[in-house]
Amino acid sequence: MGFYKYLQRLWKKPQESVERYKDMLVEWRKGPAIVRIERPTRIDRARRLGYRAKQGFIVVRVRVRKGGRKRPKYGRGGRKPSKSGISKFTPRKSLQLMAEERAARKFPNLEVLNSYWVGDDGTYKYFEVIMVDPNHPVIKSDPKISWIVRQKRRVFRGLTSAGKRMRGLR
């Protein structure tokens, strides 16, 4: 068995190394919701989804609140709240897709390649989003990833893996 296979098995049950996992989550919770990180937390998963340790690839960790969403309230009072469709509103998007979209809005010059789960606690889910700079010369000259140069704002059109899953294509 190779190194990445062992890493994959470790991440199947991250609670086995409880102390380190909890410390990580506490640190992430204190930080900002969207933060650029030096290298992927789960290198095995990142490489399987297309990440390469070269210029033009960026990894961003995004924190998304769990549970259903609340729609913005219309007007002021005078109506039965249950009829307004504010609470118990379930969006069709997954939390992972929301994380990808937020990362794309934060870094408008980058394109989302893919994303993966890295952890969750009682309130939040954490995803790492792999982003690519389509204007970087290294990306433009690499035949394996240069296709992303031709796709603009692909996350908002449901062209990432999470987007295809939402549209029922995967």
MDAnalysis code that builds the backbone (N, CA, C; Angstrom):
import MDAnalysis as mda
import numpy as np

u = mda.Universe.empty(510, n_residues=170, atom_resindex=np.repeat(np.arange(170), 3), trajectory=True)
u.add_TopologyAttr("name", ["N", "CA", "C"] * 170)
u.add_TopologyAttr("resid", np.arange(1, 171))
u.add_TopologyAttr("resname", ["MET", "GLY", "PHE", "TYR", "LYS", "TYR", "LEU", "GLN", "ARG", "LEU", "TRP", "LYS", "LYS", "PRO", "GLN", "GLU", "SER", "VAL", "GLU", "ARG", "TYR", "LYS", "ASP", "MET", "LEU", "VAL", "GLU", "TRP", "ARG", "LYS", "GLY", "PRO", "ALA", "ILE", "VAL", "ARG", "ILE", "GLU", "ARG", "PRO", "THR", "ARG", "ILE", "ASP", "ARG", "ALA", "ARG", "ARG", "LEU", "GLY", "TYR", "ARG", "ALA", "LYS", "GLN", "GLY", "PHE", "ILE", "VAL", "VAL", "ARG", "VAL", "ARG", "VAL", "ARG", "LYS", "GLY", "GLY", "ARG", "LYS", "ARG", "PRO", "LYS", "TYR", "GLY", "ARG", "GLY", "GLY", "ARG", "LYS", "PRO", "SER", "LYS", "SER", "GLY", "ILE", "SER", "LYS", "PHE", "THR", "PRO", "ARG", "LYS", "SER", "LEU", "GLN", "LEU", "MET", "ALA", "GLU", "GLU", "ARG", "ALA", "ALA", "ARG", "LYS", "PHE", "PRO", "ASN", "LEU", "GLU", "VAL", "LEU", "ASN", "SER", "TYR", "TRP", "VAL", "GLY", "ASP", "ASP", "GLY", "THR", "TYR", "LYS", "TYR", "PHE", "GLU", "VAL", "ILE", "MET", "VAL", "ASP", "PRO", "ASN", "HIS", "PRO", "VAL", "ILE", "LYS", "SER", "ASP", "PRO", "LYS", "ILE", "SER", "TRP", "ILE", "VAL", "ARG", "GLN", "LYS", "ARG", "ARG", "VAL", "PHE", "ARG", "GLY", "LEU", "THR", "SER", "ALA", "GLY", "LYS", "ARG", "MET", "ARG", "GLY", "LEU", "ARG"])
u.atoms.positions = np.array([
    [0.835, -1.193, 0.000],
    [0.000, 0.000, 0.000],
    [0.873, 1.248, 0.000],
    [0.493, 2.220, -0.812],
    [1.252, 3.455, -0.904],
    [0.896, 4.438, 0.201],
    [1.651, 5.507, 0.245],
    [1.496, 6.538, 1.269],
    [0.107, 7.176, 1.229],
    [-0.382, 7.487, 0.034],
    [-1.677, 8.151, -0.094],
    [-2.823, 7.260, 0.380],
    [-2.665, 5.947, 0.232],
    [-3.693, 5.009, 0.695],
    [-3.801, 5.051, 2.221],
    [-2.650, 5.131, 2.902],
    [-2.654, 5.238, 4.363],
    [-3.295, 6.553, 4.811],
    [-2.958, 7.623, 4.119],
    [-3.560, 8.922, 4.439],
    [-5.075, 8.885, 4.265],
    [-5.517, 8.240, 3.211],
    [-6.949, 8.129, 2.930],
    [-7.655, 7.393, 4.067],
    [-7.038, 6.320, 4.555],
    [-7.635, 5.556, 5.656],
    [-7.682, 6.365, 6.945],
    [-6.652, 7.178, 7.190],
    [-6.638, 8.025, 8.382],
    [-7.787, 9.030, 8.360],
    [-8.066, 9.597, 7.184],
    [-9.115, 10.605, 7.081],
    [-10.517, 10.012, 7.065],
    [-10.634, 8.685, 6.896],
    [-11.960, 8.051, 6.969],
    [-12.523, 8.200, 8.379],
    [-11.620, 8.114, 9.388],
    [-12.026, 8.258, 10.792],
    [-11.090, 9.257, 11.473],
    [-11.299, 10.562, 11.243],
    [-10.376, 11.552, 11.806],
    [-10.458, 11.663, 13.327],
    [-11.531, 11.145, 13.934],
    [-11.688, 11.258, 15.379],
    [-10.729, 10.354, 16.153],
    [-10.043, 9.432, 15.450],
    [-9.124, 8.537, 16.150],
    [-7.941, 9.305, 16.739],
    [-7.488, 10.338, 16.062],
    [-6.455, 11.210, 16.631],
    [-7.174, 12.461, 17.157],
    [-7.988, 12.242, 18.200],
    [-8.961, 13.229, 18.669],
    [-8.325, 14.565, 19.050],
    [-7.261, 14.533, 19.826],
    [-6.685, 15.778, 20.336],
    [-6.247, 16.705, 19.206],
    [-5.512, 16.160, 18.253],
    [-5.000, 16.974, 17.147],
    [-6.155, 17.497, 16.286],
    [-7.146, 16.644, 16.058],
    [-8.303, 17.017, 15.245],
    [-9.091, 18.144, 15.919],
    [-9.303, 18.028, 17.231],
    [-10.044, 19.052, 17.971],
    [-9.296, 20.382, 17.984],
    [-7.986, 20.312, 18.182],
    [-7.181, 21.537, 18.185],
    [-7.276, 22.257, 16.842],
    [-7.251, 21.457, 15.766],
    [-7.367, 22.013, 14.426],
    [-8.700, 22.752, 14.261],
    [-9.789, 22.097, 14.682],
    [-11.120, 22.690, 14.532],
    [-11.268, 23.961, 15.362],
    [-10.709, 23.961, 16.578],
    [-10.779, 25.147, 17.438],
    [-10.048, 26.312, 16.779],
    [-8.883, 26.022, 16.218],
    [-8.094, 27.056, 15.545],
    [-8.836, 27.602, 14.321],
    [-9.436, 26.720, 13.534],
    [-10.168, 27.136, 12.337],
    [-11.380, 27.981, 12.704],
    [-12.048, 27.618, 13.802],
    [-13.268, 28.323, 14.195],
    [-12.970, 29.760, 14.614],
    [-11.797, 29.965, 15.221],
    [-11.414, 31.311, 15.659],
    [-11.042, 32.212, 14.483],
    [-10.579, 31.622, 13.410],
    [-10.107, 32.397, 12.259],
    [-11.242, 32.893, 11.379],
    [-10.895, 33.553, 10.270],
    [-11.924, 34.048, 9.343],
    [-12.625, 32.913, 8.600],
    [-13.783, 33.220, 8.007],
    [-14.591, 32.198, 7.329],
    [-13.925, 31.697, 6.053],
    [-13.216, 32.574, 5.360],
    [-12.527, 32.188, 4.124],
    [-11.064, 32.571, 4.280],
    [-10.186, 31.576, 4.238],
    [-8.767, 31.854, 4.436],
    [-7.928, 31.053, 3.443],
    [-6.954, 31.740, 2.837],
    [-6.035, 31.064, 1.923],
    [-4.989, 30.333, 2.755],
    [-4.693, 29.086, 2.381],
    [-3.712, 28.301, 3.132],
    [-2.547, 27.917, 2.222],
    [-1.420, 27.625, 2.840],
    [-0.191, 27.334, 2.094],
    [-0.298, 26.044, 1.289],
    [-0.732, 24.971, 1.976],
    [-0.819, 23.669, 1.298],
    [-2.055, 22.924, 1.796],
    [-2.549, 21.958, 1.043],
    [-3.774, 21.244, 1.433],
    [-3.611, 20.458, 2.731],
    [-4.692, 20.390, 3.508],
    [-4.695, 19.580, 4.724],
    [-4.729, 18.103, 4.357],
    [-5.507, 17.771, 3.339],
    [-5.613, 16.381, 2.858],
    [-4.969, 16.296, 1.476],
    [-3.670, 16.079, 1.458],
    [-2.932, 16.089, 0.194],
    [-3.388, 14.967, -0.734],
    [-3.765, 13.824, -0.176],
    [-4.224, 12.699, -1.006],
    [-5.494, 13.065, -1.768],
    [-6.450, 13.666, -1.070],
    [-7.725, 14.049, -1.692],
    [-7.517, 15.191, -2.697],
    [-6.697, 16.138, -2.322],
    [-6.444, 17.284, -3.196],
    [-5.809, 16.841, -4.513],
    [-4.841, 15.951, -4.449],
    [-4.175, 15.493, -5.673],
    [-5.122, 14.671, -6.545],
    [-6.014, 13.904, -5.901],
    [-6.976, 13.122, -6.666],
    [-7.956, 14.032, -7.410],
    [-8.200, 15.215, -6.850],
    [-9.138, 16.158, -7.470],
    [-8.462, 17.144, -8.418],
    [-7.155, 17.008, -8.619],
    [-6.492, 17.831, -9.628],
    [-5.447, 18.799, -9.126],
    [-5.224, 18.877, -7.812],
    [-4.228, 19.810, -7.270],
    [-2.822, 19.359, -7.621],
    [-1.974, 20.325, -7.982],
    [-0.555, 20.074, -8.205],
    [0.232, 21.143, -7.462],
    [1.357, 20.765, -6.891],
    [2.181, 21.715, -6.134],
    [3.011, 22.551, -7.098],
    [2.335, 23.416, -7.834],
    [3.038, 24.287, -8.774],
    [2.394, 25.663, -8.743],
    [3.041, 26.615, -9.358],
    [2.528, 27.980, -9.373],
    [1.184, 28.026, -10.095],
    [0.295, 28.873, -9.575],
    [-1.017, 29.022, -10.190],
    [-2.108, 28.252, -9.471],
    [-1.731, 27.302, -8.591],
    [-2.701, 26.554, -7.796],
    [-2.767, 27.162, -6.401],
    [-3.976, 27.426, -5.927],
    [-4.192, 28.028, -4.613],
    [-5.223, 27.187, -3.877],
    [-5.031, 27.011, -2.570],
    [-5.996, 26.267, -1.754],
    [-6.599, 27.229, -0.735],
    [-7.928, 27.194, -0.616],
    [-8.663, 28.081, 0.279],
    [-9.544, 27.229, 1.185],
    [-9.485, 27.489, 2.500],
    [-10.379, 26.789, 3.431],
    [-11.587, 27.687, 3.701],
    [-12.791, 27.111, 3.582],
    [-14.033, 27.873, 3.744],
    [-14.861, 27.243, 4.852],
    [-15.414, 28.102, 5.711],
    [-16.282, 27.655, 6.804],
    [-17.721, 27.999, 6.438],
    [-18.607, 26.992, 6.478],
    [-20.022, 27.194, 6.135],
    [-20.874, 26.719, 7.302],
    [-21.883, 27.498, 7.653],
    [-22.764, 27.139, 8.763],
    [-23.663, 25.974, 8.359],
    [-23.820, 25.016, 9.259],
    [-24.663, 23.847, 8.985],
    [-26.141, 24.203, 9.071],
    [-26.964, 23.297, 8.584],
    [-28.403, 23.430, 8.748],
    [-29.075, 24.181, 7.617],
    [-30.412, 24.309, 7.721],
    [-31.187, 25.007, 6.705],
    [-30.909, 26.500, 6.726],
    [-31.360, 27.177, 5.715],
    [-31.125, 28.615, 5.612],
    [-32.380, 29.390, 6.007],
    [-32.198, 30.661, 6.343],
    [-33.334, 31.551, 6.580],
    [-33.376, 32.564, 5.453],
    [-34.527, 32.706, 4.833],
    [-34.683, 33.705, 3.776],
    [-34.797, 35.088, 4.412],
    [-34.449, 36.134, 3.680],
    [-34.635, 37.481, 4.234],
    [-36.121, 37.784, 4.435],
    [-36.434, 38.472, 5.518],
    [-37.822, 38.766, 5.862],
    [-38.371, 39.878, 4.968],
    [-39.584, 39.688, 4.487],
    [-40.188, 40.722, 3.652],
    [-40.983, 41.675, 4.532],
    [-40.903, 42.957, 4.240],
    [-41.704, 43.962, 4.941],
    [-41.533, 43.927, 6.445],
    [-42.571, 44.391, 7.161],
    [-42.532, 44.368, 8.622],
    [-43.858, 43.810, 9.128],
    [-43.804, 42.696, 9.818],
    [-44.947, 42.125, 10.529],
    [-46.270, 42.114, 9.787],
    [-47.351, 41.852, 10.531],
    [-48.685, 41.905, 9.974],
    [-49.102, 40.669, 9.216],
    [-48.203, 39.692, 9.106],
    [-48.547, 38.470, 8.383],
    [-48.154, 37.263, 9.222],
    [-48.749, 36.131, 8.879],
    [-48.425, 34.900, 9.611],
    [-47.039, 34.422, 9.167],
    [-46.080, 34.310, 10.080],
    [-44.713, 33.952, 9.695],
    [-44.600, 32.608, 8.978],
    [-45.475, 31.661, 9.325],
    [-45.367, 30.336, 8.708],
    [-45.696, 30.366, 7.218],
    [-46.429, 31.384, 6.785],
    [-46.811, 31.473, 5.373],
    [-45.782, 32.226, 4.523],
    [-44.797, 32.831, 5.178],
    [-43.841, 33.660, 4.434],
    [-42.692, 32.860, 3.837],
    [-42.524, 31.622, 4.271],
    [-41.450, 30.793, 3.728],
    [-40.076, 31.265, 4.160],
    [-39.998, 31.816, 5.389],
    [-38.714, 32.311, 5.878],
    [-37.940, 31.187, 6.550],
    [-38.577, 30.556, 7.537],
    [-37.886, 29.473, 8.238],
    [-38.239, 28.132, 7.591],
    [-37.486, 27.128, 7.928],
    [-37.624, 25.775, 7.367],
    [-37.476, 25.806, 5.848],
    [-36.614, 26.703, 5.386],
    [-36.348, 26.851, 3.959],
    [-35.101, 26.051, 3.635],
    [-35.230, 25.062, 2.766],
    [-34.093, 24.225, 2.406],
    [-33.609, 24.602, 1.016],
    [-32.374, 25.091, 0.909],
    [-31.864, 25.432, -0.419],
    [-31.529, 24.179, -1.214],
    [-31.536, 24.283, -2.526],
    [-31.204, 23.131, -3.363],
    [-29.701, 22.926, -3.452],
    [-28.949, 23.954, -3.107],
    [-27.489, 23.853, -3.166],
    [-26.960, 23.119, -1.940],
    [-25.905, 22.362, -2.144],
    [-25.241, 21.717, -1.016],
    [-24.337, 22.731, -0.327],
    [-23.948, 22.431, 0.906],
    [-23.044, 23.313, 1.634],
    [-21.694, 23.399, 0.929],
    [-21.298, 22.305, 0.288],
    [-20.026, 22.291, -0.433],
    [-20.062, 23.265, -1.613],
    [-21.171, 23.283, -2.335],
    [-21.307, 24.213, -3.458],
    [-21.336, 25.657, -2.964],
    [-21.990, 25.892, -1.825],
    [-22.001, 27.236, -1.245],
    [-20.585, 27.676, -0.891],
    [-19.797, 26.747, -0.352],
    [-18.406, 27.057, 0.001],
    [-17.603, 27.424, -1.245],
    [-17.811, 26.673, -2.333],
    [-17.102, 26.966, -3.585],
    [-17.473, 28.348, -4.112],
    [-18.761, 28.678, -4.067],
    [-19.220, 29.971, -4.575],
    [-18.665, 31.125, -3.749],
    [-18.616, 30.943, -2.428],
    [-18.080, 31.999, -1.564],
    [-16.597, 32.230, -1.834],
    [-15.878, 31.139, -2.048],
    [-14.448, 31.265, -2.362],
    [-14.262, 31.981, -3.701],
    [-15.119, 31.672, -4.677],
    [-15.023, 32.306, -5.994],
    [-15.334, 33.799, -5.914],
    [-16.242, 34.190, -5.031],
    [-16.553, 35.610, -4.868],
    [-15.420, 36.348, -4.159],
    [-14.770, 35.658, -3.237],
    [-13.662, 36.269, -2.489],
    [-12.435, 36.475, -3.384],
    [-12.187, 35.521, -4.290],
    [-11.043, 35.602, -5.198],
    [-11.555, 35.633, -6.646],
    [-11.994, 36.803, -7.135],
    [-12.639, 36.863, -8.454],
    [-11.715, 36.591, -9.638],
    [-10.396, 36.678, -9.430],
    [-9.475, 36.423, -10.541],
    [-9.113, 34.949, -10.688],
    [-9.628, 34.085, -9.799],
    [-9.319, 32.656, -9.828],
    [-10.548, 31.853, -10.233],
    [-10.311, 30.648, -10.738],
    [-11.396, 29.720, -11.085],
    [-11.369, 28.542, -10.122],
    [-12.543, 28.057, -9.732],
    [-12.642, 26.902, -8.835],
    [-12.437, 25.631, -9.646],
    [-11.505, 24.811, -9.199],
    [-11.272, 23.526, -9.854],
    [-12.130, 22.452, -9.202],
    [-12.061, 22.360, -7.870],
    [-12.800, 21.339, -7.136],
    [-12.732, 21.653, -5.653],
    [-13.398, 20.848, -4.821],
    [-13.335, 21.044, -3.376],
    [-13.590, 19.724, -2.671],
    [-13.255, 19.695, -1.377],
    [-13.435, 18.479, -0.587],
    [-13.627, 18.845, 0.878],
    [-14.238, 17.933, 1.624],
    [-14.528, 18.114, 3.049],
    [-13.255, 17.930, 3.865],
    [-13.058, 18.781, 4.887],
    [-11.913, 18.590, 5.783],
    [-12.309, 18.461, 7.242],
    [-13.538, 18.811, 7.599],
    [-13.939, 18.648, 8.994],
    [-15.267, 19.317, 9.267],
    [-15.833, 18.984, 10.429],
    [-17.012, 19.702, 10.897],
    [-17.108, 19.604, 12.407],
    [-17.747, 20.619, 12.991],
    [-18.030, 20.605, 14.417],
    [-19.533, 20.785, 14.577],
    [-19.989, 21.187, 15.743],
    [-21.422, 21.298, 15.977],
    [-22.117, 22.336, 15.120],
    [-21.421, 23.394, 14.761],
    [-22.042, 24.511, 14.057],
    [-21.634, 24.632, 12.602],
    [-20.384, 24.304, 12.289],
    [-19.843, 24.568, 10.956],
    [-19.343, 23.318, 10.253],
    [-19.297, 23.411, 8.925],
    [-18.602, 22.431, 8.091],
    [-17.462, 23.168, 7.414],
    [-16.334, 22.487, 7.254],
    [-15.157, 23.100, 6.645],
    [-14.815, 22.373, 5.356],
    [-14.603, 23.153, 4.302],
    [-14.216, 22.603, 3.006],
    [-12.952, 23.299, 2.536],
    [-12.137, 22.564, 1.795],
    [-10.990, 23.179, 1.141],
    [-11.286, 23.229, -0.348],
    [-11.136, 24.405, -0.926],
    [-11.455, 24.645, -2.327],
    [-10.144, 24.825, -3.091],
    [-9.962, 24.029, -4.145],
    [-8.778, 24.147, -4.995],
    [-9.101, 25.163, -6.085],
    [-8.283, 26.211, -6.153],
    [-8.511, 27.269, -7.131],
    [-7.297, 27.401, -8.045],
    [-7.553, 27.827, -9.279],
    [-6.503, 27.938, -10.290],
    [-6.525, 29.346, -10.873],
    [-5.335, 29.902, -11.080],
    [-5.212, 31.213, -11.711],
    [-5.127, 31.019, -13.228],
    [-6.196, 31.318, -13.979],
    [-6.188, 31.056, -15.427],
    [-5.253, 31.973, -16.221],
    [-4.784, 33.051, -15.600],
    [-3.896, 33.986, -16.295],
    [-2.419, 33.703, -16.039],
    [-2.124, 32.712, -15.219],
    [-0.731, 32.404, -14.898],
    [-0.080, 31.668, -16.068],
    [1.136, 32.059, -16.469],
    [1.788, 31.407, -17.616],
    [2.027, 29.910, -17.429],
    [2.271, 29.471, -16.186],
    [2.485, 28.037, -15.923],
    [1.211, 27.252, -16.212],
    [0.062, 27.809, -15.832],
    [-1.231, 27.150, -16.061],
    [-1.554, 27.140, -17.559],
    [-1.301, 28.255, -18.225],
    [-1.592, 28.350, -19.663],
    [-0.771, 27.362, -20.486],
    [0.467, 27.108, -20.055],
    [1.355, 26.242, -20.844],
    [1.245, 24.765, -20.485],
    [0.537, 24.431, -19.393],
    [0.393, 23.031, -18.975],
    [-0.803, 22.409, -19.699],
    [-0.585, 21.412, -20.555],
    [-1.716, 20.839, -21.313],
    [-2.746, 20.112, -20.447],
    [-2.362, 19.691, -19.230],
    [-3.305, 18.973, -18.361],
    [-4.350, 19.895, -17.737],
    [-4.013, 21.164, -17.537],
    [-4.930, 22.068, -16.837],
    [-5.289, 23.302, -17.664],
    [-4.699, 23.458, -18.848],
    [-4.936, 24.677, -19.639],
    [-6.387, 24.810, -20.113],
    [-7.174, 23.736, -20.063],
    [-8.583, 23.796, -20.453],
    [-9.365, 24.770, -19.580],
    [-8.907, 24.989, -18.338],
    [-9.647, 25.854, -17.405],
    [-9.574, 27.323, -17.826],
    [-8.615, 27.664, -18.680],
    [-8.488, 29.039, -19.182],
    [-9.722, 29.426, -19.987],
    [-10.327, 28.463, -20.666],
    [-11.480, 28.739, -21.529],
    [-12.812, 28.744, -20.774],
    [-12.819, 28.324, -19.505],
    [-14.075, 28.285, -18.735],
    [-14.120, 29.451, -17.758],
    [-15.059, 30.356, -17.965],
    [-15.190, 31.529, -17.105],
    [-16.300, 31.302, -16.078],
    [-16.000, 31.607, -14.822],
    [-16.982, 31.556, -13.713],
    [-17.718, 30.220, -13.674],
    [-16.974, 29.143, -13.787],
    [-17.560, 27.809, -13.925],
    [-18.347, 27.369, -12.692],
    [-17.969, 27.836, -11.492],
    [-18.673, 27.408, -10.285],
    [-20.117, 27.912, -10.272],
    [-20.359, 29.101, -10.827],
    [-21.706, 29.676, -10.819],
    [-22.603, 29.060, -11.887],
    [-22.010, 28.310, -12.798],
    [-22.786, 27.637, -13.843],
    [-22.929, 26.147, -13.567],
    [-22.516, 25.715, -12.374],
    [-22.669, 24.311, -11.987],
    [-21.752, 23.369, -12.734],
    [-20.523, 23.796, -13.041],
    [-19.603, 22.958, -13.803],
    [-18.561, 22.254, -12.935],
    [-18.549, 22.531, -11.628],
    [-17.655, 21.794, -10.733],
    [-18.333, 20.483, -10.349],
    [-17.610, 19.640, -9.649],
    [-18.162, 18.341, -9.267],
    [-19.394, 18.496, -8.369],
    [-19.328, 19.426, -7.401],
    [-20.470, 19.664, -6.507],
    [-21.650, 20.240, -7.285],
    [-21.375, 21.074, -8.274],
    [-22.436, 21.658, -9.099],
    [-23.132, 20.620, -9.952],
    [-22.357, 19.687, -10.501],
    [-22.943, 18.612, -11.310],
    [-23.797, 17.697, -10.444],
    [-23.363, 17.475, -9.202],
    [-24.137, 16.650, -8.273],
    [-25.466, 17.332, -7.961],
    [-25.443, 18.652, -7.790],
    [-26.668, 19.398, -7.501],
    [-27.639, 19.317, -8.678],
    [-27.108, 19.319, -9.885],
    [-27.955, 19.285, -11.084],
    [-28.381, 17.872, -11.460],
    [-27.961, 16.880, -10.686],
    [-28.363, 15.499, -10.939],
    [-27.580, 14.821, -12.039],
    [-26.393, 15.334, -12.354],
    [-25.570, 14.748, -13.415],
    [-24.534, 13.775, -12.865],
    [-24.446, 13.664, -11.545],
    [-23.469, 12.764, -10.941],
    [-24.071, 12.057, -9.749],
])
